[in-house]
Amino acid sequence: MTISVEEKPELVELLHRRIEEAGGIDFAEFMEHCLYHPEYGYYTTPRTRIGKEGDFFTSSSVHSMFGRLISRQLVQMWQLLGEGDFTIAEQGAGEGHLCLDILDALAEEAPEFYQRLKYRIVEISPDHRSGQNTKLKRHVDAGRVEWCTIDQLQGMEGCYLSNELVDAFPVHLVDKNNGELKEIFVVNSEKGFVEDVRPLENKAISDYFELVEHGLLEGNRGEVNLQALSWMKSVARVLKRGFVLTIDYGYPAKELYAPFRRNGTLLCYHKHQSNENPYQRVGCQDITAHIDFTALQKVGEQNGLDSLYLGDQCNFLLGVGFLEALMELQMRTSDPQEAQAIRMTLKNLIMPEGGMGESFKVLVQGKDVGQPDLLCARKISDIRLPPGAF
Ligand SMILES: C[S@@+](CC[C@H](N)C(=O)[O-])C[C@H]1O[C@@H](n2cnc3c(N)ncnc32)[C@H](O)[C@@H]1O
């Protein structure tokens, strides 16, 4: 019995033709087609990607508390900028969970801020854009939400936000052999797509390793996310004054390219199963790689963004009020089973192992804002729990 694996034959055919014409394509181009081909890409065509019925969870899909807590940091940013008009730009908003939870929380807890706020979504996927529109109807009708391109944000003052955007950018694959960096290309064979390891010719990749001051160890493979660099430059260019808040899984370069990570971090997700084969389920599975926070910080600094905070998601959430919010939520329910269920769900957001607390990081950069004491950097010893919490 043969097991049929879900894939898009039109996309496979198209890729074979493109590879034939070009004599092989780099992995970043292959990944770009798989995820974002306008007609057949994983993100561009209708599919349930995020949540229980989809292929993966994101923090914002786990519980509304994630967005509610981020809204507290946004309130402080608004105060730091003088409580005037403020734009929150969110790029890669997926199903719109984060936007909805932030706007619901602000409408309830910070109505003055809500009134001064423009929420602008930059979203590549027509399928996600239409889902977001439906989900956010209340806030769209209230005149708060619109969709735009990055360039239309030129001159914005506020906060440029993303959660699991950068890990979805196409990456180049490289490995080091006999002391030399090589780049992985994708070519056709009788068995389908196969890899061809070629001498490195793309200077942007060698420049990248110089920028982050870390290289690959002999025999290791790694990913290079060049799109992350151009994205960071665009964000720095459009932001006149304010903050960039980037949440994603990844590490500083030293850890990302650590000797023990022999095969890099590229992973595919399909119905909550991960695998390391991007050449199967073409157009029907997510492909991601951990991001390099050192690269974002360095390019940011070269383009006028100061690094204000880099920490694990766990510490970020504790700083902005996770414990207090959890206690309040638990105190509102008298059913011990429900309280237990809340704890178990929220645990995923902060657990280091098997959860999202440690591999997920939060980077805050600032332009023309000095070095403020951010709420997220609050020390655990300064956290006051609500009366009756214990
Ligand atoms: C992994 S999902 C993250 C979803 C969401 N932020 C969340 O918290 O659930 C990646 C999102 O980024 C979008 N995306 C990827 N590349 C993009 C780009 N260059 N510009 C705008 N959106 C992009 C995808 O369509 C998708 O909405």
The ligand as an SDF file (V2000), in Angstrom:
LIG
                    3D

 27 29  0  0  0  0  0  0  0  0999 V2000
    4.0050   31.9690   11.4640 C   0  0  0  0  0  0  0  0  0  0  0  0
    2.8410   33.1060   10.9520 S   0  0  0  0  0  0  0  0  0  0  0  0
    2.7480   34.1500   12.3910 C   0  0  0  0  0  0  0  0  0  0  0  0
    1.3450   34.4890   12.7350 C   0  0  0  0  0  0  0  0  0  0  0  0
    1.0150   35.4720   13.8260 C   0  0  0  0  0  0  0  0  0  0  0  0
    1.9600   36.5240   14.0150 N   0  0  0  0  0  0  0  0  0  0  0  0
    0.6810   34.8060   15.1580 C   0  0  0  0  0  0  0  0  0  0  0  0
    1.1220   35.2770   16.1950 O   0  0  0  0  0  0  0  0  0  0  0  0
   -0.0870   33.8260   15.1620 O   0  0  0  0  0  0  0  0  0  0  0  0
    3.7290   34.1150    9.7950 C   0  0  0  0  0  0  0  0  0  0  0  0
    2.9140   35.2510    9.2070 C   0  0  0  0  0  0  0  0  0  0  0  0
    3.7800   36.1210    8.4820 O   0  0  0  0  0  0  0  0  0  0  0  0
    3.2020   36.4150    7.1930 C   0  0  0  0  0  0  0  0  0  0  0  0
    4.3180   36.8290    6.3320 N   0  0  0  0  0  0  0  0  0  0  0  0
    5.3810   36.1180    5.9330 C   0  0  0  0  0  0  0  0  0  0  0  0
    6.2220   36.8820    5.1960 N   0  0  0  0  0  0  0  0  0  0  0  0
    5.6840   38.1230    5.1660 C   0  0  0  0  0  0  0  0  0  0  0  0
    6.0820   39.3490    4.5910 C   0  0  0  0  0  0  0  0  0  0  0  0
    7.2160   39.4710    3.9110 N   0  0  0  0  0  0  0  0  0  0  0  0
    5.2910   40.4300    4.7710 N   0  0  0  0  0  0  0  0  0  0  0  0
    4.1360   40.3370    5.4660 C   0  0  0  0  0  0  0  0  0  0  0  0
    3.7040   39.1840    6.0310 N   0  0  0  0  0  0  0  0  0  0  0  0
    4.4670   38.0990    5.8840 C   0  0  0  0  0  0  0  0  0  0  0  0
    2.4900   35.1160    6.8620 C   0  0  0  0  0  0  0  0  0  0  0  0
    1.5390   35.2610    5.8390 O   0  0  0  0  0  0  0  0  0  0  0  0
    1.8380   34.8250    8.2260 C   0  0  0  0  0  0  0  0  0  0  0  0
    0.7130   35.6440    8.4070 O   0  0  0  0  0  0  0  0  0  0  0  0
  1  2  1  0
  2  3  1  0
  2 10  1  0
  3  4  1  0
  4  5  1  0
  5  6  1  0
  5  7  1  0
  7  8  2  0
  7  9  1  0
 10 11  1  0
 11 12  1  0
 11 26  1  0
 12 13  1  0
 13 14  1  0
 13 24  1  0
 14 15  1  0
 14 23  1  0
 15 16  2  0
 16 17  1  0
 17 18  1  0
 17 23  2  0
 18 19  1  0
 18 20  2  0
 20 21  1  0
 21 22  2  0
 22 23  1  0
 24 25  1  0
 24 26  1  0
 26 27  1  0
M  CHG  2   2   1   9  -1
M  END
$$$$
